[in-house]
């Protein structure tokens, strides 16, 4: 579900908007949403104007999926704003860009206010004054100044739904996320494994071994489906590789588990897949066009689509409106930390963005158009180039 303005909000120029806008921007919805019935009901009831609600839990426990399910339930099949939020829904992920100013500019523009020349806080006040909008902020543990954005939004009549891994980010109305119930974890594994469960007892043991964490269940299920491996073989490998590797701290424990599962899945990729995946880690956690991937890898669009299909099948990447994006923040972290992008592919990637900036700058468009649509990727590339000491990379905006 996406309004016509949704695409514009992600890729706008300096055209002044005078017409009122009712945004409908939603978090990515889980393909299979299982369990959390009571918590979903509570969350829907808690989402009210003038109220901040926080979903808190470790990475991979399903915070974004629950937030998305609540929003889609409120909106319903008619694709209209929720009853309590008649002025729309705006979604912003701090995983894609941690800047509070960028978040406020995105909120303001999504509601039809041109942000050029305005302080971001002024723009938000102008956009949301006397309006009931539901603002969904994902991954606020990644932002540079969460208190600032909450202070601004709390002074308005909108409702705010926050997801975070950090309890210290919680202001009021916190819901702590819990792992799936075992029967829900089993059902989710069966859906992702697509008929590849050959032993239900061992499947249950796998779910327990991976902590009934939704992301972990998905990775195991898609691995089994893609490789046709047996549950017995996978469980044996799991026992051999997780008992001594996991950290006692819960958050680190979960990340270590996901890292172990990802390592097994990545090992099954062919050479092209292992070259393609670190591109997503090098860029920001935002959608990437096929042309960027194809030219960076030196492949045709058809060949690149085949590579992307493999990454999708293993649960590493997902398709989003003809663009590709890494499937989860923990996968982005893993890819950036554990799978270095080759120098040649990195230079091809940088060349694509240099050419993109040059071509766009020649058009009768303001450079802000480029910054808004590709800013996070460009800044990430510049940081990576400095880290690699590749001073020949000349990305300038």
N, C-alpha and C positions, 0 to 999 in steps of 0.2 A: 504494500500500500504506500503510495507516494503521490503527493500533490505535484502539479506542474512546477510549483515554485521550489520544490525540494532540490531539483537539479540546478536551478538557477542560484540557489543559496550556496551551493558548493562551487560555483564557477561563474561569479558575477563580474560585470564590468562596472564602470562608473556611471551608469545610467541612473538618473534620479527617479525614485519610485514614489508615486503620489497615491496610488490606489491602495486601499486596505488589503492586507494579506492575512489569510488564515493558514498558518503552516501546519503540515502533518509530517513531521520527521520522526521516524521510529528507530529504536535500537534494532540491530539484526536479530531476527527471530530464529530460535533453535529449530532445526528440522524435525527433531523429535523432542518434545517437551514432556517429561515424565515426572510424576510425583509433585511434591510441594503444594498439594491442594489446599491445606489449611493456611499455609503461609501466603499463597496467592490470594486467597479470600481476604486475609487480614490486610495485605498490602493494598488491594483494591479499595477496601473500606477506609484505609488511612490516607489515601491520596485525596487531599482536599485543598482548596485555596488557602493561602496564608500558612501553609504547613510544609515543613521540611521532613522528609522520610528518608532514612538511610538503610541500605542493605549492606551488611558487613560480613566479610568472610575471606578465607584464603583464596588465592588464585585458582581458577578451575572448578570452583564449587557451584557455579551457576548463577552468579549475581546478575549478570547482564541478561541471561536467558529469562530469569524470573521477571526482571524489569520489563523486558520486551513483551512477555506474555501478559503482564498486567495492562500495558498500554494497548495492545491489540484487543484484549478483552473489553476494555473501556470504549474503544473506538467502534468495535463491532464490524459486521460485514458491509455496512453502508458507507464505510470510509468517511465518516463525519467526525468532527471534534467530539470529545467526551462531554457528557451533560454538565459536569462540574467545571469543565474547561472549554467553554464555547469558543474561545479565541485561539485554540490550537495546541499543538504539541511540538516542542523543539528538543532535538537530541544533539548532544555534543560529547565527544569522547576525548578525554585528556590523554589517552594513549596515542592518538594521532598527532596532537599538538598540546603540550603542557601549559601553554601561555594562557593566563587568565584574560588578558586583553583580547586575544584571538577568540576566546570563548564568548566574551561579551559582544564583540563585533559580530560574531556569527548569530547570536541570539537576536541582536537588533536588526540585522539585515534580513534574517528569516521572517521577522515580523513586519517587513516592509519599510524599514528606516535606513536611508542611506547614511553610512557611517563616516564618509569622508568629511574631514574638518571638525568632527565631533570627538570629544573625549569619550572613550568606551563606556564609562559609567553614565555619562549624559545620554549616550545613544540608547543604552538599555532602559533608562528611565523614560525616555521619549517613546520607545517601542512598547513598553509594558505598562505604562501609566493607565490605571483604571481598567486593566485587562485581566482576564483569568486565563492564563496560559500555563500548561504543565511543562516544566523544564526538567529534562532528564540529563543528568551529568554523570558520565561513566568514567570510572578509574580516577577518582579525585586524589588518590594517593600519589599520582604521577604529576600533579600540578605544582606550580611554583608559589601560589598564594591562594589556597582554598578559602581562607577566612575572608579575603576581600570579596570574592564572588558571592559567597553566602551572605555577607553583610549587605551587598547591593540587592540581591534577590529577595532577602527576607523583609526588606522595607517595602516591597511591592505586594500586590494581591495574588500573585501567581502561586502555584504549588511547585514544590521541588522534590525530585526523586534522585537520590545520590547512591552510587555504588562505590565501595572502597574496600581495600584490604586492611586499612588501619583504623582501629577503634578510636584513636585520638582525633580522627577527622569527624567523628560523630558529634552532632550538636543536640539533636532531639530525636525521639521516635525511631530508635535503632532496632532493626530486626537482624539478629545474628543467623547467618545461613548455616545449615547443618548438612552433612552428607546425605545421600539418598538412603531411604529405607532399602533393605536388602532385596525385597521383592521388586521395587522400582528399579534398582540397579540391574537386576537380572533381566527385566523387561527391556530396559534401554540397551543393554548389551545384545540381546536377541535382535532388536531392530537394526542396530548398526552392523551386526555380523551377517545379516541377510541370509539366514538359513545355514550358517557355518558352525552352529553350536552342535557338536556331536556328543557332548556329555554334560547334562544339566547340572550334575553334582559338582563337577570341576568348574563349570562356568560360575557357580555360586562361590566357590573358593577363590576364583580369580577376582570377583567383585569385592570380596572381603580383603584380599591381599592388596588391592589398589585403593582401599579406603572408601569405596563407594563414591568416589569423586566423579562427577559427570564427565569432565574433560578426559580423565583417564579411561573411563568406560568407553567413551567414543573412540579414542585412539586404539584401544584394544580391539573393539568391534570392527572398525574399518580395516585394521591390519589383518584380522582373520578373514574378512570378506575378500580383500584384495589378493592375499597370498594363498588362500585355501589351506592355511595351516590348521592343525587340530587344536582343540582346547587343551588337550593333554600335553602336547609339545610346548604350547605357549606357557602353560602353568609351570611346567618343569623349568623352563628358562627363567620365568619370573622369580621363582623361589631361589634360583642360583644367583640372581643378579640384584635382588633388592634387599635382602636381609641385612647386609653389612653396609650398604651404600646410603641408607636413609639417615637423615639427621634427626636428633631428638626434638628440636624446635618444630612446632607444627607447620608454620608457614614454609620454612626451609624444607621440612620433610615432604610437603606436597610438591614443591618445585623439583626436588631431587627425584621424586617418583616420576613426574612428567618428563624430566630430562632423560631418565632411563628408558621410558617407553618411546620417546621420540628418537633416541639413538637407534633402537631396533627398527623403527619404521624407516628412518632415513637410510639405513644400511641396505634396504631393499630397492632404493631408487637406482635408475640407470645413471650413466655419467651426465647426461643432459639435465636430469632432474636434480642431481647434486650440484650442478653448476647454477641452475635456476633458483633454487630455494634461497641461497644467501643473498640474492638481489633484494628480496623482501626484508631481510635483516639489515641491509645496508641503507635502505630507504626508511621513511617514516611508516608508521602503522596506519596507512591509508591506501585506498585503491590505486592500482597501477594499470596503465593501459597496455594492451597487447603489443602495440608498436614499440614501446619501451623495452619490453622483455625480448621481443624478436630481434631487434637491432643489437641489443646488448649481448645476446647469445649467438648472433650471426646465423639465425635460423629464419625460415619462412614463417608466415603467420600460421599456416597449416601445421607445420612441424612444432611451432611453439604451443599451439592449442593442445597437441598430443602430450607435450611435456606437462602442461598445466593440468590436464586431465589426471595424470598420474599423481600429482601433488594433491589434487582435490580428493582422489579416491583414498588416499592415506590420511585424510583429515588435516592436512597441513595448510592448505589454501582453500579459499572459497570464491565463488563467482559472485560479483556484485554489480548488476547493471552493465554487463559487457566489460567490466574491469575485474582485476583479480586482487585479492587482499589476503594477508596472512590470517589464519582462522582464529587465532587467540593471542592475547598479549603475552602469555607464557611461551608460546611458540615463537613469537617475534624475539623475545629475550633469548631463548635458546639458540635461535638461528644466528643472532648477532654475536653471541658469546662463544658459540661452539663450532660454527661453520664459516670459516673465512671465505670471503669472495675473492676469486683469483684476480690478480692485477690486471690482466687483459680485459676481463669482463667488466671490472670496475672502470677502467678507462673508456670502454665503449659506452658504459652507462653514463659517465660524466659527459662524453661527447654528445650523447642524445640530448641531455638537458642544456648544454651550451648551445646547440643548434636550435633547440626549441625556443630558448630565450631570444636568440638573435632573430629568428623568423617572426616571433610575436611582436618584438620591438619595432619591426619594420611596418607593422600594420597600424592602422589608425585607432589603436587601443592604448589606454594608459597602462603603464607597467604594473599598476596595482592589480590588473586583471591576471597577470602572470603570477604575482606573489600570492594572490588569494587561492588560485587553483592548484599551484604546485609548490607553495612556499615551504611546507614542512619537508617535502622530499628534497628540495634544493638545499635547505639548511642542514639536513642530515648528511647529504653528500659532501658539503663543504667541510663539516666536522670530521667526516671519515677521511677526506683527502688530507687534512691537516694531521690527523692521527697516523696516517700511513706515510706522511712526509712526501706526498706526491704534489710538489709545488707547481708542476706543470699544468695541473688542473686549474683552469681559469674561469670558473663559474662566477659571474658577476651579475647582480640584479640591481 
